[in-house]
Amino acid sequence: MKTIVILNSKGGVGKSNITRHLAVAAEQESPGMVVLCDTDPQSSLADWWNARTSETPPLAVIGVAEFADKQPVLASRFQYLFFDTAAADAKQYGDILKSADLIVIPVVPSPDDVRSLNRLTLPVVKESGRPFIFVLSKARLATQLLVSTMAALSEHGTVCQTIVQQREGYAKAAFAGSTLLEDEPSGKGAEEIRELWNFVKSRIDEKTISAKKLKGMLHV
């Protein structure tokens, strides 16, 4: 099972929105192979899931301390786990991050968000030693702020070139327990989510291929 953790200690950056949209994109591609996990006390992801008419992807509500015990059960049933996190000290997710195949860090383009990221989230992510990417969230295209934020983030790691834009459709979908992939499958929002999922998947596959190559070299 591939574990994708969506993490940022700062609130309001779109973690739950990105989590559910990535999970639905994966579910549409691999039906029955995707599970969501919500550990946020605000229960944004759980509230969204309870409002859904579809029962997929399923939701597992698991406490941070329980994850190590429950992870093998999830791994036996699913191919992808999308793990939503709270706006809280990232250190509490230290053990979970170490088991992540990829850490997705949503960032709103603003100086305050970049400073918060550098102070609270990045040190914990780098300490985990796991692969991570930045995703610009709630962004407006063709702005100097977006360009400068991408440049600042690129000094620390990979920045996804797909931008999750500020769209009213995301809020409407959240209220209805849906996603833009389901509400407007041919729209620009759905297209950007599919592009984001393809990039996330490519980073996971890249890690898997590299591991296989290394294993092969060790047996030469």
C-alpha positions as CSV (number, residue, x, y, z in Angstrom):
1,M,0.0,0.0,0.0
2,K,1.2,3.5,-0.9
3,T,0.7,6.0,1.9
4,I,0.3,9.7,0.8
5,V,0.3,12.1,3.8
6,I,-1.0,15.6,3.3
7,L,0.7,17.8,5.9
8,N,1.1,21.4,6.9
9,S,1.1,22.6,10.5
10,K,-0.8,25.8,9.4
11,G,-4.5,25.7,9.1
12,G,-6.5,27.0,6.1
13,V,-4.1,25.8,3.4
14,G,-6.5,23.3,1.7
15,K,-5.2,20.0,3.2
16,S,-8.6,18.3,3.4
17,N,-9.6,19.6,-0.1
18,I,-6.5,18.2,-1.7
19,T,-6.8,15.0,0.2
20,R,-10.3,14.2,-0.9
21,H,-9.8,15.3,-4.5
22,L,-6.6,13.2,-4.8
23,A,-8.4,10.2,-3.3
24,V,-11.4,10.4,-5.6
25,A,-9.0,10.8,-8.6
26,A,-7.2,7.6,-7.5
27,E,-10.5,5.9,-6.8
28,Q,-11.8,6.7,-10.3
29,E,-8.6,5.1,-11.7
30,S,-8.4,2.1,-9.3
31,P,-11.9,1.4,-8.0
32,G,-12.0,-0.3,-4.5
33,M,-8.3,0.3,-4.0
34,V,-8.3,3.6,-2.1
35,V,-9.0,4.5,1.5
36,L,-9.0,7.9,3.3
37,C,-7.8,8.5,6.9
38,D,-8.8,11.5,9.0
39,T,-7.0,12.4,12.1
40,D,-8.0,16.1,12.2
41,P,-10.1,16.9,15.4
42,Q,-12.0,19.4,13.2
43,S,-13.2,16.4,11.2
44,S,-13.4,18.3,7.9
45,L,-12.7,15.2,5.9
46,A,-15.2,13.1,8.0
47,D,-17.9,15.7,7.6
48,W,-17.4,15.8,3.9
49,W,-17.5,12.0,3.7
50,N,-20.7,11.8,5.8
51,A,-22.3,14.2,3.3
52,R,-21.5,12.0,0.3
53,T,-23.9,9.9,-1.6
54,S,-21.1,7.6,-2.7
55,E,-19.6,5.2,-0.2
56,T,-16.3,5.3,-2.0
57,P,-13.5,5.9,-1.2
58,P,-14.1,4.6,2.3
59,L,-13.0,6.6,5.3
60,A,-11.0,5.2,8.3
61,V,-11.1,7.4,11.4
62,I,-8.0,6.5,13.2
63,G,-6.2,8.2,16.1
64,V,-2.5,9.0,15.5
65,A,-1.5,6.6,18.2
66,E,-3.5,3.8,16.7
67,F,-2.1,4.1,13.2
68,A,0.8,1.7,13.6
69,D,-1.6,-1.1,14.8
70,K,-4.2,-0.4,12.1
71,Q,-1.9,0.2,9.2
72,P,-1.3,-3.6,8.4
73,V,-5.1,-4.1,8.1
74,L,-5.4,-1.2,5.7
75,A,-2.4,-2.4,3.7
76,S,-4.0,-5.8,3.2
77,R,-7.1,-4.3,1.6
78,F,-6.0,-1.2,-0.3
79,Q,-3.5,0.1,-2.8
80,Y,-3.5,3.8,-1.8
81,L,-4.0,5.5,1.6
82,F,-4.6,9.3,1.7
83,F,-3.8,10.6,5.1
84,D,-5.3,14.0,6.2
85,T,-3.6,15.8,9.1
86,A,-4.6,18.5,11.5
87,A,-3.4,22.1,11.8
88,A,-1.2,21.2,14.7
89,D,2.4,20.5,15.6
90,A,3.8,18.3,12.8
91,K,5.9,16.5,15.4
92,Q,2.9,14.4,16.4
93,Y,3.0,12.8,13.0
94,G,6.7,11.9,13.1
95,D,6.2,8.1,13.1
96,I,3.5,8.3,10.4
97,L,5.7,10.4,8.2
98,K,8.4,7.8,8.4
99,S,6.0,5.3,6.8
100,A,4.9,7.7,4.1
101,D,5.7,7.0,0.4
102,L,5.1,10.7,-0.3
103,I,4.4,13.8,1.8
104,V,2.3,16.4,0.0
105,I,2.7,19.9,1.5
106,P,0.0,22.3,0.4
107,V,1.1,26.0,0.6
108,V,-0.9,29.1,0.1
109,P,1.2,31.7,-1.7
110,S,1.9,34.3,1.0
111,P,4.9,35.3,3.0
112,D,3.2,34.3,6.3
113,D,2.6,30.8,5.0
114,V,6.1,30.4,3.8
115,R,7.6,31.6,7.1
116,S,5.3,29.3,9.0
117,L,6.3,26.4,6.8
118,N,10.0,27.0,7.3
119,R,9.5,27.2,11.0
120,L,7.0,24.5,11.9
121,T,6.6,21.9,9.1
122,L,9.7,21.6,7.0
123,P,12.1,20.6,9.8
124,V,9.8,17.7,10.8
125,V,9.4,16.6,7.2
126,K,13.1,16.7,6.5
127,E,13.8,14.8,9.7
128,S,11.5,12.0,8.5
129,G,13.8,11.4,5.5
130,R,10.8,10.7,3.3
131,P,10.1,12.2,-0.2
132,F,8.0,15.3,-0.3
133,I,6.6,17.8,-2.7
134,F,5.0,21.3,-2.4
135,V,1.6,22.0,-4.0
136,L,0.5,25.6,-4.3
137,S,-3.1,25.8,-3.0
138,K,-5.9,28.4,-3.1
139,A,-3.7,30.3,-5.6
140,R,-4.4,32.9,-8.3
141,L,-2.4,32.4,-11.6
142,A,-0.2,35.1,-13.1
143,T,0.6,36.9,-9.9
144,Q,4.0,38.0,-8.7
145,L,3.2,36.5,-5.3
146,L,2.7,33.0,-6.8
147,V,6.0,33.3,-8.7
148,S,7.9,34.4,-5.7
149,T,6.4,31.7,-3.5
150,M,7.3,29.0,-6.0
151,A,10.8,30.3,-6.2
152,A,11.2,30.3,-2.4
153,L,9.8,26.8,-2.1
154,S,12.0,25.4,-4.9
155,E,15.1,26.1,-2.7
156,H,13.8,23.4,-0.3
157,G,12.4,20.8,-2.6
158,T,10.2,19.9,-5.6
159,V,7.3,22.2,-6.4
160,C,4.5,20.7,-8.4
161,Q,3.8,22.8,-11.5
162,T,0.1,22.0,-11.3
163,I,-1.5,24.8,-9.3
164,V,-4.7,24.2,-7.2
165,Q,-6.5,27.4,-7.9
166,Q,-8.9,29.4,-5.8
167,R,-12.3,28.1,-7.2
168,E,-15.8,28.5,-5.8
169,G,-16.5,25.0,-7.1
170,Y,-14.3,23.5,-4.4
171,A,-16.4,25.1,-1.6
172,K,-19.6,23.9,-3.3
173,A,-18.3,20.4,-3.6
174,A,-17.2,20.3,0.0
175,F,-20.7,21.3,1.2
176,A,-22.3,18.6,-1.0
177,G,-19.8,15.8,-0.1
178,S,-18.5,15.7,-3.6
179,T,-15.5,16.8,-5.7
180,L,-15.0,18.7,-9.0
181,L,-14.1,15.4,-10.6
182,E,-17.7,14.3,-10.0
183,D,-19.5,17.6,-10.3
184,E,-17.7,19.0,-13.3
185,P,-15.7,16.1,-14.8
186,S,-14.8,18.1,-18.0
187,G,-14.1,21.3,-16.2
188,K,-10.7,23.0,-15.6
189,G,-10.8,22.2,-11.8
190,A,-11.2,18.5,-12.5
191,E,-8.4,18.7,-15.1
192,E,-6.0,20.3,-12.6
193,I,-6.8,17.6,-10.0
194,R,-6.1,14.8,-12.5
195,E,-2.8,16.5,-13.4
196,L,-1.9,16.7,-9.7
197,W,-2.8,13.0,-9.1
198,N,-0.6,12.0,-12.2
199,F,2.3,14.0,-10.7
200,V,1.8,12.5,-7.2
201,K,1.6,9.0,-8.7
202,S,4.7,9.6,-10.8
203,R,6.7,10.6,-7.7
204,I,5.6,7.4,-5.9
205,D,6.4,5.3,-9.0
206,E,9.8,7.0,-9.3
207,K,10.6,6.0,-5.7
208,T,9.5,2.4,-6.3
209,I,11.5,2.1,-9.5
210,S,14.6,3.5,-7.8
211,A,14.2,1.0,-4.9
212,K,13.9,-1.9,-7.4
213,K,17.0,-0.7,-9.3
214,L,19.0,-0.5,-6.1
215,K,17.9,-4.0,-5.1
216,G,18.9,-5.3,-8.5
217,M,22.3,-3.7,-8.2
218,L,22.9,-5.3,-4.8
219,H,22.2,-8.7,-6.3
220,V,24.6,-8.3,-9.2
